Amino acid sequence: MFKIAVLVSGGGTDLQSVIDAVENKYIDVKIEMVIGSRENIYALERAKKHNIDTFVVSRKEYGEKSSNKILELTKGKVDLIVLAGFLAILDGEILNEFDNKIINIHPSLIPSFCGSGMYGLKVHEAVIKSGVKFSGCTVHFVNSEVDGGAILLQEVVPVYFEDDAETLQRRILEKEHFILPEAIKLISDGRVTIVDGKAKVIN
């Protein structure tokens, strides 16, 4: 059985989309654990409702050793780490141990509106301010460069003149809830390879 760990920082709607995909048998994986970046976030409650083991690795408690603690929890236990609205940055040995085995979902069309400091509503505010006509979301592999790993899947969402950050965020979240389980399915089915720094999907 292909096993995953899901890392979360907030309400956990992306996590819920993965839980639903597992329970609907769309993806044949086991969510081995959910790791939160802080206590008392609703994402952890979602996991507990589905009898998934939960852990908290907070910067407050672990500081610069947070990534090492996450590696300690996941090493040898999961095949893939999924960042689902996880706001902390992973660094150090976990990036080597899980090379091309960590994915993240980002609420824009990378390489636009991404990188350090671009997360949550800040992304959508920047999109609205720029006047671009399209945004979306991206599932990408995680490496040492923030939002810099190989792009796996993207979905495009139109940006309307009347949009504010919240309305745009809601429409993009709908797409996130589709492509994150899809990305996990492709990887767990062995249909993704990395060639010259780019993700190739094998039909």
Backbone as a printed PyTorch tensor [residue, N CA C, xyz], in Angstrom:
tensor([[[  0.8430,  -1.2090,   0.0000],
         [  0.0000,   0.0000,   0.0000],
         [  0.8740,   1.2540,   0.0000]],

        [[  0.5980,   2.1620,  -0.9050],
         [  1.3070,   3.4370,  -1.0050],
         [  0.8470,   4.3310,   0.1520]],

        [[  1.8050,   4.8450,   0.9130],
         [  1.4620,   5.6210,   2.1140],
         [  1.9210,   7.0680,   1.9770]],

        [[  1.0900,   7.9750,   2.4940],
         [  1.4320,   9.4000,   2.4280],
         [  1.3050,  10.0520,   3.8000]],

        [[  2.0610,  11.1240,   3.9770],
         [  1.8810,  12.0330,   5.1140],
         [  1.4060,  13.3570,   4.5390]],

        [[  0.4260,  13.9670,   5.1870],
         [ -0.0850,  15.2610,   4.7340],
         [  0.2570,  16.3060,   5.7890]],

        [[  0.8810,  17.3950,   5.3330],
         [  1.2910,  18.4800,   6.2330],
         [  0.3550,  19.6620,   6.0570]],

        [[ -0.1150,  20.2170,   7.1700],
         [ -1.1780,  21.2190,   7.1380],
         [ -0.8740,  22.3740,   8.1010]],

        [[ -1.5210,  23.5190,   7.8260],
         [ -1.3480,  24.6870,   8.6920],
         [ -2.6470,  25.4010,   9.0320]],

        [[ -3.7690,  24.9930,   8.4220],
         [ -4.9970,  25.7670,   8.6150],
         [ -6.2460,  24.9190,   8.6800]],

        [[ -7.2420,  25.3190,   7.8950],
         [ -8.5500,  24.6750,   7.9570],
         [ -8.6040,  23.2870,   7.3600]],

        [[ -7.7270,  23.0090,   6.4130],
         [ -7.6050,  21.6550,   5.9030],
         [ -8.5710,  21.2590,   4.8010]],

        [[ -9.0240,  22.2130,   3.9860],
         [ -9.9280,  21.8120,   2.8980],
         [ -9.1950,  20.9900,   1.8380]],

        [[ -7.9210,  21.2970,   1.5850],
         [ -7.1450,  20.4750,   0.6530],
         [ -6.9560,  19.0720,   1.2170]],

        [[ -6.6810,  18.9790,   2.5190],
         [ -6.5910,  17.6810,   3.1810],
         [ -7.8940,  16.9080,   3.0030]],

        [[ -9.0150,  17.5890,   3.1950],
         [-10.3140,  16.9240,   3.0810],
         [-10.5180,  16.3530,   1.6820]],

        [[-10.0370,  17.0640,   0.6750],
         [-10.1800,  16.5550,  -0.7030],
         [ -9.4050,  15.2560,  -0.8800]],

        [[ -8.2700,  15.1340,  -0.1920],
         [ -7.4780,  13.8990,  -0.2680],
         [ -8.1710,  12.7820,   0.5120]],

        [[ -8.6600,  13.1080,   1.7100],
         [ -9.3990,  12.1240,   2.5110],
         [-10.5870,  11.5810,   1.7020]],

        [[-11.3300,  12.4860,   1.0820],
         [-12.5040,  12.0760,   0.2920],
         [-12.0950,  11.1640,  -0.8690]],

        [[-10.9810,  11.5140,  -1.5270],
         [-10.5160,  10.7120,  -2.6690],
         [-10.1000,   9.3140,  -2.2370]],

        [[ -9.5310,   9.2110,  -1.0320],
         [ -9.1630,   7.8950,  -0.4910],
         [-10.4230,   7.0960,  -0.1690]],

        [[-11.3630,   7.7340,   0.5080],
         [-12.5670,   7.0230,   0.9440],
         [-13.4820,   6.6580,  -0.2360]],

        [[-13.4200,   7.4760,  -1.2870],
         [-14.1880,   7.1610,  -2.5020],
         [-13.4730,   6.1570,  -3.4050]],

        [[-12.2650,   5.7640,  -2.9670],
         [-11.4240,   4.8210,  -3.7090],
         [-10.9540,   5.3700,  -5.0600]],

        [[-10.9200,   6.7020,  -5.1780],
         [-10.3470,   7.3110,  -6.3830],
         [ -8.8330,   7.1300,  -6.3820]],

        [[ -8.2360,   7.2170,  -5.1890],
         [ -6.8020,   6.9490,  -5.0600],
         [ -6.5940,   5.8010,  -4.0810]],

        [[ -5.6770,   4.9200,  -4.4450],
         [ -5.4140,   3.7320,  -3.6430],
         [ -4.1870,   3.9830,  -2.7630]],

        [[ -4.3800,   4.8170,  -1.7510],
         [ -3.2940,   5.1440,  -0.8310],
         [ -3.8340,   5.1260,   0.6010]],

        [[ -2.9030,   5.1090,   1.5510],
         [ -3.2640,   5.2560,   2.9580],
         [ -2.6490,   6.5450,   3.4700]],

        [[ -3.4720,   7.3810,   4.1120],
         [ -2.9340,   8.5690,   4.7860],
         [ -2.3990,   8.0920,   6.1310]],

        [[ -1.0940,   7.9290,   6.1960],
         [ -0.4510,   7.3600,   7.3900],
         [ -0.4890,   8.3310,   8.5560]],

        [[ -0.3640,   9.6110,   8.2560],
         [ -0.3520,  10.6240,   9.3230],
         [ -0.6330,  12.0060,   8.7430]],

        [[ -1.1210,  12.8870,   9.6130],
         [ -1.2660,  14.2990,   9.2920],
         [ -0.4470,  15.0800,  10.3170]],

        [[  0.4040,  15.9630,   9.8170],
         [  1.2910,  16.7420,  10.6870],
         [  0.9180,  18.2120,  10.5650]],

        [[  0.5820,  18.8330,  11.6800],
         [  0.2240,  20.2480,  11.7020],
         [  1.3900,  21.1180,  12.1380]],

        [[  1.4190,  22.3460,  11.6300],
         [  2.4950,  23.2730,  12.0020],
         [  2.1770,  24.0240,  13.2990]],

        [[  0.9570,  23.8230,  13.8260],
         [  0.5950,  24.4180,  15.1130],
         [ -0.5980,  23.6760,  15.6880]],

        [[ -0.8180,  23.8910,  16.9700],
         [ -1.9460,  23.2640,  17.6660],
         [ -3.2600,  23.9250,  17.2450]],

        [[ -4.3410,  23.2150,  17.5230],
         [ -5.6980,  23.7840,  17.4300],
         [ -6.0860,  24.2960,  16.0480]],

        [[ -5.6020,  23.6370,  15.0190],
         [ -6.0640,  23.9850,  13.6710],
         [ -7.1100,  22.9500,  13.2500]],

        [[ -8.0570,  23.3880,  12.4470],
         [ -9.1870,  22.5200,  12.1220],
         [ -8.7610,  21.3130,  11.2710]],

        [[ -7.6810,  21.4850,  10.5180],
         [ -7.1970,  20.3640,   9.7040],
         [ -6.9210,  19.1310,  10.5700]],

        [[ -6.4030,  19.3310,  11.7690],
         [ -6.1160,  18.1950,  12.6560],
         [ -7.4070,  17.5310,  13.1100]],

        [[ -8.4420,  18.3400,  13.3250],
         [ -9.7530,  17.7850,  13.6930],
         [-10.3110,  16.9310,  12.5570]],

        [[-10.1390,  17.4090,  11.3250],
         [-10.5870,  16.6230,  10.1660],
         [ -9.9260,  15.2470,  10.1680]],

        [[ -8.6060,  15.2340,  10.4270],
         [ -7.8760,  13.9680,  10.4280],
         [ -8.3910,  13.0380,  11.5270]],

        [[ -8.5880,  13.5970,  12.7100],
         [ -9.0370,  12.7780,  13.8480],
         [-10.4140,  12.1700,  13.5890]],

        [[-11.2760,  12.9230,  12.9030],
         [-12.6160,  12.4020,  12.5750],
         [-12.5440,  11.1560,  11.7020]],

        [[-11.4230,  11.0210,  10.9800],
         [-11.2540,   9.8770,  10.0800],
         [-10.2060,   8.8980,  10.6210]],

        [[ -9.9520,   8.9940,  11.9280],
         [ -9.0380,   8.0690,  12.6180],
         [ -7.6380,   8.0340,  12.0150]],

        [[ -7.1670,   9.2100,  11.5880],
         [ -5.8070,   9.3360,  11.0610],
         [ -4.9130,   9.8680,  12.1750]],

        [[ -3.7370,   9.2810,  12.3520],
         [ -2.8000,   9.7360,  13.3800],
         [ -2.3760,  11.1740,  13.1050]],

        [[ -2.3210,  11.9840,  14.1520],
         [ -1.9300,  13.3890,  13.9960],
         [ -0.7410,  13.7270,  14.8900]],

        [[  0.0520,  14.6530,  14.4090],
         [  1.2070,  15.1620,  15.1560],
         [  1.2720,  16.6770,  14.9600]],

        [[  1.9110,  17.3560,  15.8840],
         [  2.1400,  18.7940,  15.7470],
         [  3.6410,  19.0510,  15.8370]],

        [[  4.1710,  19.7060,  14.8080],
         [  5.5790,  20.1160,  14.8100],
         [  5.5890,  21.6210,  14.5990]],

        [[  5.6820,  22.3570,  15.6960],
         [  5.5910,  23.8200,  15.6120],
         [  6.9710,  24.4540,  15.6830]],

        [[  7.1190,  25.5620,  14.9760],
         [  8.3600,  26.3340,  15.0440],
         [  8.6160,  26.8030,  16.4720]],

        [[  7.5280,  27.0810,  17.1650],
         [  7.6300,  27.5460,  18.5560],
         [  8.3640,  26.5180,  19.4160]],

        [[  8.0570,  25.2510,  19.1780],
         [  8.6670,  24.1860,  19.9810],
         [  9.9910,  23.7050,  19.4150]],

        [[ 10.0640,  23.5500,  18.0860],
         [ 11.2360,  22.9120,  17.4860],
         [ 12.1870,  23.8730,  16.7790]],

        [[ 11.7320,  25.0990,  16.5180],
         [ 12.5980,  26.0910,  15.8820],
         [ 13.1900,  25.6010,  14.5800]],

        [[ 14.4970,  25.7580,  14.4230],
         [ 15.1600,  25.3710,  13.1720],
         [ 15.2460,  23.8580,  12.9870]],

        [[ 14.8660,  23.1060,  14.0130],
         [ 14.9030,  21.6460,  13.9150],
         [ 13.5560,  21.0510,  13.4770]],

        [[ 12.6320,  21.9270,  13.0820],
         [ 11.2920,  21.4580,  12.6960],
         [ 11.3400,  20.4410,  11.5520]],

        [[ 12.1090,  20.7440,  10.5140],
         [ 12.1870,  19.8300,   9.3650],
         [ 12.7780,  18.4870,   9.7750]],

        [[ 13.7560,  18.5250,  10.6860],
         [ 14.3640,  17.2760,  11.1670],
         [ 13.3460,  16.4420,  11.9340]],

        [[ 12.4860,  17.1090,  12.7030],
         [ 11.4590,  16.3910,  13.4560],
         [ 10.4510,  15.7420,  12.4980]],

        [[ 10.0750,  16.4720,  11.4500],
         [  9.1490,  15.9120,  10.4500],
         [  9.8010,  14.7050,   9.7640]],

        [[ 11.0860,  14.7990,   9.4690],
         [ 11.8080,  13.6660,   8.8730],
         [ 11.7910,  12.4680,   9.8220]],

        [[ 12.0040,  12.7300,  11.1020],
         [ 11.9840,  11.6600,  12.1070],
         [ 10.6320,  10.9340,  12.1170]],

        [[  9.5560,  11.6950,  11.9620],
         [  8.2110,  11.1070,  11.9790],
         [  7.8940,  10.3160,  10.7100]],

        [[  8.4530,  10.7550,   9.5850],
         [  8.0420,  10.2040,   8.2860],
         [  9.0020,   9.1780,   7.6930]],

        [[ 10.2770,   9.2350,   8.0540],
         [ 11.2860,   8.3800,   7.4170],
         [ 10.9470,   6.9000,   7.5910]],

        [[ 10.9170,   6.1870,   6.4770],
         [ 10.6380,   4.7670,   6.5010],
         [  9.1730,   4.4180,   6.6840]],

        [[  8.3250,   5.4360,   6.8120],
         [  6.9090,   5.1750,   7.0750],
         [  5.9930,   5.6040,   5.9370]],

        [[  6.4530,   6.5440,   5.1070],
         [  5.6060,   7.0080,   4.0060],
         [  6.4010,   7.0670,   2.7040]],

        [[  5.6620,   6.9890,   1.5940],
         [  6.2740,   7.0430,   0.2640],
         [  6.2730,   8.4520,  -0.3140]],

        [[  5.3780,   9.3030,   0.2080],
         [  5.2140,  10.6530,  -0.3360],
         [  4.7620,  11.5890,   0.7700]],

        [[  5.3120,  12.7980,   0.7680],
         [  4.8730,  13.8520,   1.6900],
         [  4.1040,  14.8790,   0.8700]],

        [[  2.9030,  15.2040,   1.3310],
         [  2.0180,  16.1320,   0.6170],
         [  1.8340,  17.3860,   1.4640]],

        [[  2.2510,  18.5320,   0.9320],
         [  2.0390,  19.8070,   1.6220],
         [  0.7090,  20.3740,   1.1450]],

        [[ -0.2600,  20.4120,   2.0480],
         [ -1.6200,  20.8360,   1.6960],
         [ -1.9630,  22.0840,   2.5040]],

        [[ -1.5060,  23.2300,   1.9980],
         [ -1.6920,  24.4580,   2.7590],
         [ -0.7400,  24.5450,   3.9350]],

        [[  0.4460,  23.9710,   3.7880],
         [  1.4720,  23.9760,   4.8430],
         [  2.3540,  25.1980,   4.6520]],

        [[  2.3970,  26.0750,   5.6550],
         [  3.0340,  27.3800,   5.4660],
         [  4.5010,  27.4310,   5.8780]],

        [[  4.9750,  26.4170,   6.5920],
         [  6.3910,  26.4110,   6.9690],
         [  7.2360,  25.9140,   5.7880]],

        [[  8.4990,  26.3030,   5.7860],
         [  9.4140,  25.9010,   4.7210],
         [ 10.2240,  24.6950,   5.1840]],

        [[ 10.2270,  23.6410,   4.3880],
         [ 11.0540,  22.4790,   4.7020],
         [ 12.4840,  22.7170,   4.2340]],

        [[ 13.4450,  22.2820,   5.0360],
         [ 14.8440,  22.4430,   4.6400],
         [ 15.6660,  21.3030,   5.2300]],

        [[ 16.9190,  21.2590,   4.8360],
         [ 17.8380,  20.2720,   5.4040],
         [ 17.6970,  18.8810,   4.8320]],

        [[ 17.9440,  17.8860,   5.6690],
         [ 18.0900,  16.4960,   5.2380],
         [ 16.8070,  15.9080,   4.6470]],

        [[ 15.6490,  16.4060,   5.0770],
         [ 14.3910,  15.8510,   4.5610],
         [ 14.2840,  16.0180,   3.0400]],

        [[ 14.8920,  17.0790,   2.5060],
         [ 14.8460,  17.3190,   1.0620],
         [ 15.6740,  16.2800,   0.3020]],

        [[ 16.7350,  15.7730,   0.9460],
         [ 17.5460,  14.7170,   0.3280],
         [ 16.8700,  13.3600,   0.4890]],

        [[ 16.3820,  13.1020,   1.6930],
         [ 15.7570,  11.8050,   1.9870],
         [ 14.5040,  11.5850,   1.1310]],

        [[ 13.7530,  12.6750,   0.9120],
         [ 12.5130,  12.5810,   0.1300],
         [ 12.6490,  13.3400,  -1.1940]],

        [[ 13.7860,  13.1800,  -1.8400],
         [ 14.0240,  13.8520,  -3.1250],
         [ 12.9690,  13.4020,  -4.1410]],

        [[ 12.2650,  14.3690,  -4.7160],
         [ 11.1660,  14.0970,  -5.6650],
         [ 10.0620,  13.2300,  -5.0520]],

        [[  9.9360,  13.3160,  -3.7160],
         [  8.8760,  12.5980,  -3.0080],
         [  8.1300,  13.5290,  -2.0510]],

        [[  8.2180,  14.8210,  -2.3420],
         [  7.4400,  15.8350,  -1.6110],
         [  6.7530,  16.7080,  -2.6490]],

        [[  5.4300,  16.8700,  -2.5150],
         [  4.7180,  17.7840,  -3.4100],
         [  4.0020,  18.8570,  -2.5910]],

        [[  3.7810,  19.9830,  -3.2430],
         [  3.1050,  21.1150,  -2.6180],
         [  2.0440,  21.6330,  -3.5850]],

        [[  0.9770,  22.1950,  -3.0250],
         [  0.0040,  22.8800,  -3.8730],
         [  0.1060,  24.3720,  -3.5890]],

        [[  0.2230,  25.1510,  -4.6780],
         [  0.3880,  26.6090,  -4.5510],
         [ -0.7420,  27.3010,  -5.3110]],

        [[ -1.3300,  28.3550,  -4.7250],
         [ -2.5210,  28.9730,  -5.3270],
         [ -2.2420,  30.0130,  -6.4100]],

        [[ -1.3280,  29.6970,  -7.3190],
         [ -1.1430,  30.5250,  -8.5170],
         [ -0.5230,  29.6470,  -9.5880]],

        [[ -0.3780,  30.2140, -10.7780],
         [  0.2720,  29.4990, -11.8780],
         [  1.7660,  29.7780, -11.8140]],

        [[  2.4920,  28.9170, -11.1150],
         [  3.9440,  29.0730, -11.0250],
         [  4.5340,  29.0800, -12.4380]],

        [[  5.4960,  29.9520, -12.7720],
         [  6.3340,  30.7490, -11.8810],
         [  5.8000,  32.1460, -11.5340]],

        [[  4.5460,  32.4370, -11.7990],
         [  3.9840,  33.7340, -11.4160],
         [  3.4710,  33.6880,  -9.9760]],

        [[  3.6390,  34.7960,  -9.2740],
         [  3.0580,  34.9780,  -7.9360],
         [  3.4280,  33.8430,  -6.9810]],

        [[  4.7260,  33.6060,  -6.8880],
         [  5.1950,  32.5510,  -5.9950],
         [  6.5140,  32.9880,  -5.3720]],

        [[  7.0840,  32.1070,  -4.5560],
         [  8.3510,  32.4030,  -3.8960],
         [  8.1490,  32.8780,  -2.4730]],

        [[  9.2080,  33.3560,  -1.8940],
         [  9.2090,  33.7370,  -0.4860],
         [  8.1470,  34.7940,  -0.1860]],

        [[  7.3640,  34.5590,   0.8510],
         [  6.3540,  35.5240,   1.2880],
         [  5.0440,  35.4630,   0.5260]],

        [[  4.9730,  34.6340,  -0.5140],
         [  3.7440,  34.5400,  -1.3120],
         [  2.9470,  33.3160,  -0.8860]],

        [[  1.9550,  33.5450,  -0.0340],
         [  1.1240,  32.4350,   0.4380],
         [ -0.2590,  32.9810,   0.7860]],

        [[ -1.2390,  32.0680,   0.7880],
         [ -2.5910,  32.4310,   1.2050],
         [ -3.1600,  33.5910,   0.4010]],

        [[ -3.8650,  34.4650,   1.1080],
         [ -4.5250,  35.6000,   0.4420],
         [ -3.5350,  36.5670,  -0.1940]],

        [[ -2.2910,  36.5720,   0.2950],
         [ -1.2820,  37.4790,  -0.2810],
         [ -1.0990,  37.2130,  -1.7790]],

        [[ -1.1820,  35.9320,  -2.1470],
         [ -1.0440,  35.5710,  -3.5650],
         [ -2.1860,  36.1860,  -4.3650]],

        [[ -3.4050,  36.0060,  -3.8790],
         [ -4.5770,  36.4810,  -4.6270],
         [ -4.6440,  38.0080,  -4.6550]],

        [[ -4.2140,  38.6390,  -3.5820],
         [ -4.1530,  40.1120,  -3.5650],
         [ -3.1880,  40.6230,  -4.6340]],

        [[ -2.0420,  39.9560,  -4.7580],
         [ -1.0550,  40.3570,  -5.7720],
         [ -1.5950,  40.1270,  -7.1800]],

        [[ -2.3060,  39.0300,  -7.3690],
         [ -2.9140,  38.7320,  -8.6740],
         [ -3.9140,  39.8200,  -9.0560]],

        [[ -4.8150,  40.1540,  -8.1170],
         [ -5.8390,  41.1800,  -8.3760],
         [ -5.1740,  42.5170,  -8.7160]],

        [[ -4.1770,  42.8770,  -7.9310],
         [ -3.4960,  44.1660,  -8.1290],
         [ -2.8100,  44.2400,  -9.4900]],

        [[ -2.3080,  43.1030,  -9.9670],
         [ -1.5370,  43.0950, -11.2170],
         [ -2.4100,  43.2900, -12.4520]],

        [[ -3.6990,  42.9080, -12.3370],
         [ -4.5810,  43.0150, -13.4890],
         [ -4.5100,  41.8580, -14.4670]],

        [[ -3.8120,  40.7640, -14.1090],
         [ -3.7690,  39.6150, -15.0240],
         [ -5.1710,  39.0300, -15.1890]],

        [[ -5.4020,  38.3910, -16.2910],
         [ -6.7320,  37.8670, -16.6160],
         [ -6.9270,  36.4140, -16.2200]],

        [[ -5.8260,  35.7280, -15.8940],
         [ -5.9230,  34.3240, -15.4910],
         [ -4.9970,  34.0570, -14.3120]],

        [[ -5.4540,  33.2260, -13.4090],
         [ -4.6140,  32.6960, -12.3420],
         [ -4.9170,  31.2010, -12.2520]],

        [[ -4.7110,  30.5990, -11.0910],
         [ -4.9870,  29.1750, -10.9720],
         [ -4.2260,  28.5650,  -9.8240]],

        [[ -3.8560,  27.3020,  -9.9880],
         [ -3.1100,  26.6160,  -8.9380],
         [ -2.1460,  25.6270,  -9.5680]],

        [[ -1.1360,  25.2700,  -8.8030],
         [ -0.0470,  24.4230,  -9.2920],
         [  0.3070,  23.3770,  -8.2460]],

        [[  0.4210,  22.1270,  -8.6600],
         [  1.0560,  21.1090,  -7.8230],
         [  2.4760,  20.9190,  -8.3580]],

        [[  3.4420,  21.0820,  -7.4570],
         [  4.8370,  20.9700,  -7.8780],
         [  5.6340,  20.1730,  -6.8520]],

        [[  6.7560,  19.6550,  -7.2840],
         [  7.6660,  18.9800,  -6.3670],
         [  8.4280,  20.0260,  -5.5610]],

        [[  8.8550,  19.6240,  -4.3790],
         [  9.5240,  20.5500,  -3.4580],
         [ 11.0250,  20.3000,  -3.4930]],

        [[ 11.7700,  21.3950,  -3.6640],
         [ 13.2260,  21.3160,  -3.5280],
         [ 13.6990,  22.4790,  -2.6550]],

        [[ 14.9820,  22.7870,  -2.7070],
         [ 15.5350,  23.7990,  -1.7960],
         [ 15.1400,  25.2280,  -2.1780]],

        [[ 14.5980,  25.4090,  -3.3710],
         [ 14.1440,  26.7410,  -3.8020],
         [ 12.6370,  26.8490,  -3.5590]],

        [[ 12.2170,  27.9050,  -2.8650],
         [ 10.7950,  28.0520,  -2.5350],
         [  9.9640,  28.0950,  -3.8150]],

        [[  9.0210,  27.1730,  -3.9320],
         [  8.1490,  27.0430,  -5.1050],
         [  8.9320,  26.8000,  -6.3930]],

        [[ 10.1250,  26.1980,  -6.2530],
         [ 11.0140,  26.0750,  -7.4200],
         [ 11.1270,  24.6970,  -8.0270]],

        [[ 10.4420,  23.6990,  -7.4590],
         [ 10.5640,  22.3330,  -7.9710],
         [  9.7510,  22.1040,  -9.2380]],

        [[  9.9390,  20.9390,  -9.8300],
         [  9.2840,  20.6040, -11.0950],
         [  7.7590,  20.6830, -10.9700]],

        [[  7.1410,  21.3070, -11.9640],
         [  5.6830,  21.4700, -11.9930],
         [  5.0520,  20.1710, -12.4860]],

        [[  4.0600,  19.6720, -11.7290],
         [  3.3830,  18.4310, -12.0980],
         [  2.0360,  18.7010, -12.7710]],

        [[  1.1660,  19.4620, -12.1170],
         [ -0.1580,  19.7690, -12.6590],
         [ -0.4990,  21.2350, -12.4270]],

        [[ -1.2650,  21.8010, -13.3510],
         [ -1.7830,  23.1590, -13.1840],
         [ -3.2270,  23.2210, -13.6690]],

        [[ -4.0050,  24.0770, -13.0200],
         [ -5.3650,  24.3690, -13.4760],
         [ -5.5150,  25.8860, -13.5810]],

        [[ -6.1730,  26.3230, -14.6320],
         [ -6.3300,  27.7550, -14.9050],
         [ -7.7100,  28.2250, -14.4500]],

        [[ -7.7430,  29.4110, -13.8380],
         [ -8.9950,  30.0320, -13.3950],
         [ -9.0210,  31.4630, -13.9230]],

        [[-10.1190,  31.9150, -14.5380],
         [-10.1900,  33.3040, -14.9800],
         [-10.2490,  34.2590, -13.7920]],

        [[ -9.6510,  35.4210, -13.9680],
         [ -9.7340,  36.4770, -12.9530],
         [-10.6900,  37.5420, -13.4840]],

        [[-11.7750,  37.7630, -12.7720],
         [-12.7760,  38.7360, -13.2050],
         [-12.4950,  40.1050, -12.6030]],

        [[-12.8950,  41.1350, -13.3320],
         [-12.6430,  42.5090, -12.8800],
         [-13.2570,  42.7510, -11.4970]],

        [[-14.3830,  42.1200, -11.2320],
         [-15.0960,  42.3330,  -9.9660],
         [-14.5010,  41.5160,  -8.8190]],

        [[-13.5570,  40.6370,  -9.1010],
         [-13.0000,  39.7700,  -8.0560],
         [-12.3010,  40.5580,  -6.9610]],

        [[-12.4010,  40.0370,  -5.7360],
         [-11.4580,  40.4280,  -4.6940],
         [-10.6900,  39.1690,  -4.3160]],

        [[ -9.7560,  39.2820,  -3.3810],
         [ -8.8870,  38.1480,  -3.0540],
         [ -9.6990,  36.9490,  -2.5670]],

        [[-10.7730,  37.2250,  -1.8130],
         [-11.5610,  36.1180,  -1.2510],
         [-12.3550,  35.3730,  -2.3200]],

        [[-12.9720,  36.0980,  -3.2420],
         [-13.7620,  35.4090,  -4.2730],
         [-12.8490,  34.6110,  -5.2010]],

        [[-11.6900,  35.1630,  -5.5080],
         [-10.7380,  34.4410,  -6.3590],
         [-10.2120,  33.2050,  -5.6310]],

        [[ -9.9260,  33.3670,  -4.3620],
         [ -9.4320,  32.2380,  -3.5750],
         [-10.4320,  31.0830,  -3.5760]],

        [[-11.7070,  31.4020,  -3.4330],
         [-12.7290,  30.3460,  -3.3900],
         [-12.7760,  29.5620,  -4.6980]],

        [[-12.6890,  30.2580,  -5.8200],
         [-12.7410,  29.5710,  -7.1120],
         [-11.4890,  28.7290,  -7.3520]],

        [[-10.3560,  29.2480,  -6.9120],
         [ -9.1120,  28.4890,  -7.0850],
         [ -9.0960,  27.2600,  -6.1690]],

        [[ -9.6360,  27.3980,  -4.9660],
         [ -9.6980,  26.2550,  -4.0490],
         [-10.4650,  25.0840,  -4.6630]],

        [[-11.5230,  25.3890,  -5.4000],
         [-12.2800,  24.3180,  -6.0590],
         [-11.3720,  23.5120,  -6.9880]],

        [[-10.4890,  24.1970,  -7.6830],
         [ -9.5480,  23.5180,  -8.5800],
         [ -8.4720,  22.7770,  -7.7830]],

        [[ -8.0240,  23.3730,  -6.6680],
         [ -7.0360,  22.7090,  -5.8160],
         [ -7.5610,  21.3570,  -5.3550]],

        [[ -8.8480,  21.3340,  -5.0100],
         [ -9.4450,  20.1080,  -4.4760],
         [ -9.5570,  19.0220,  -5.5450]],

        [[ -9.4120,  19.4010,  -6.7870],
         [ -9.3990,  18.4380,  -7.8900],
         [ -7.9810,  17.9670,  -8.2050]],

        [[ -7.0450,  18.9130,  -8.3360],
         [ -5.7260,  18.5080,  -8.8450],
         [ -4.8130,  17.9070,  -7.7850]],

        [[ -5.0390,  18.2100,  -6.4960],
         [ -4.1610,  17.6060,  -5.4820],
         [ -4.3710,  16.0850,  -5.4080]],

        [[ -5.6090,  15.5850,  -5.2930],
         [ -5.7870,  14.1320,  -5.3520],
         [ -5.3130,  13.5270,  -6.6760]],

        [[ -5.5170,  14.2510,  -7.7740],
         [ -5.0710,  13.7660,  -9.0840],
         [ -3.5500,  13.5810,  -9.1070]],

        [[ -2.8280,  14.5410,  -8.5300],
         [ -1.3590,  14.4500,  -8.4810],
         [ -0.9140,  13.2430,  -7.6590]],

        [[ -1.5720,  13.0370,  -6.5200],
         [ -1.2400,  11.8810,  -5.6710],
         [ -1.5170,  10.5840,  -6.4260]],

        [[ -2.6160,  10.5510,  -7.1510],
         [ -2.9650,   9.3510,  -7.9380],
         [ -1.8850,   9.0550,  -8.9770]],

        [[ -1.4590,  10.0740,  -9.7180],
         [ -0.4340,   9.8760, -10.7470],
         [  0.8590,   9.3310, -10.1500]],

        [[  1.2600,   9.9090,  -9.0200],
         [  2.5210,   9.4840,  -8.3850],
         [  2.3860,   8.0790,  -7.8110]],

        [[  1.2840,   7.8190,  -7.1170],
         [  1.1070,   6.5020,  -6.4840],
         [  0.9470,   5.3960,  -7.5280]],

        [[  0.4610,   5.7550,  -8.7150],
         [  0.3500,   4.7910,  -9.8200],
         [  1.6670,   4.6110, -10.5800]],

        [[  2.7030,   5.3430, -10.1680],
         [  4.0000,   5.2200, -10.8260],
         [  4.0560,   5.8450, -12.1970]],

        [[  3.2460,   6.8700, -12.4160],
         [  3.1380,   7.4590, -13.7530],
         [  3.8810,   8.7810, -13.9130]],

        [[  4.7330,   9.1270, -12.9360],
         [  5.4560,  10.3980, -13.0060],
         [  6.9600,  10.1460, -12.9290]],

        [[  7.6830,  10.7320, -13.8690],
         [  9.1440,  10.7150, -13.8010],
         [  9.6570,  12.1440, -13.9520]],

        [[ 10.8480,  12.3810, -13.4240],
         [ 11.4760,  13.7010, -13.5530],
         [ 12.5820,  13.5860, -14.5950]],

        [[ 12.4650,  14.3700, -15.6550],
         [ 13.4350,  14.3580, -16.7500],
         [ 13.9440,  15.7820, -16.9510]],

        [[ 15.2440,  15.9810, -16.7860],
         [ 15.8500,  17.3100, -16.9670],
         [ 15.1370,  18.3700, -16.1450]],

        [[ 14.7800,  18.0070, -14.9230],
         [ 14.1490,  18.9730, -14.0160],
         [ 12.6900,  19.2390, -14.2870]],

        [[ 12.1130,  18.4770, -15.2250],
         [ 10.6910,  18.6490, -15.5370],
         [  9.9390,  17.3430, -15.2600]],

        [[  8.6850,  17.4850, -14.8170],
         [  7.8760,  16.3140, -14.5030],
         [  7.1880,  15.8180, -15.7680]],

        [[  7.3620,  14.5340, -16.0400],
         [  6.7290,  13.9150, -17.2070],
         [  5.6920,  12.9100, -16.7140]],

        [[  4.4610,  13.0270, -17.2370],
         [  3.3870,  12.0890, -16.9010],
         [  3.3250,  11.0260, -17.9930]],

        [[  3.4090,   9.7620, -17.5630],
         [  3.3780,   8.6330, -18.4970],
         [  1.9400,   8.1310, -18.6130]],

        [[  1.4240,   8.0810, -19.8290],
         [  0.0390,   7.6230, -20.0490],
         [ -0.0550,   6.1020, -19.9730]]])
